[in-house]
Amino acid sequence: MEDEDCNHSSQCHSWSKKEIDILLELVIENKNLLEGKYGLLVTEANKRKNGRRLWQP
């Protein structure tokens, strides 16, 4: 079954409710981590924002 927005040279994926629920759960968990709801999370973006780098590659 093809979606109207799909072109004929590519396959389209129809998302199941279970897949959508899993993706939504991951998005919410990621948002909570970035907001620090599960403790301090030091990201590269936060280190640059604070003007310091704790880890040098």
N, C-alpha and C positions, 0 to 999 in steps of 0.2 A: 504494500500500500504506500503510495507516494503522497507527500504533503504538497500543497500548492506552491509553496515557496522553494521547493527543492528543484534543482535542475536535473536533467536526465543523466548526466555524467557522474553524479555523486550519489551515495546512499544516504538516506535520511533515517534518523533514529527516532522512534516514537518512545518517549520516556514513560516508564511504568510508574504507578503511584509509589511503589517501594523505592525505586531509584530516586524519585523526586524527594521523598522523605529522607533518604540517606544524605543526599546533597544538601538539603536544608539543615539537617542536623550538623553536618560538617561546617557549613557557613556560620551557624550560630556559635558553635564551639570555637571556631577561629576568631570570630568577633569578640567573644568573651576573653579569649587568651590575649588578644591585642589590647583590650581594655584593662587588663590586669586583674580580672575577677578571680583568677586561680593563682595569684602570687605574681611576683615580679618577672616580667618577660623582657629580656634585653634583645632588641632587634637591631640589625645594622642601621635601619632608618632612625631609630631612637638614639643610637650612639652618635650618628652624624648630627642629629638635631641638637644634642647636648654638647657638641663640639669635642667629643673625645672618642677615641677608639680603644677598646680594651683588648682587641685581638688584631694582630697584624698578620696578614697572609704571607 
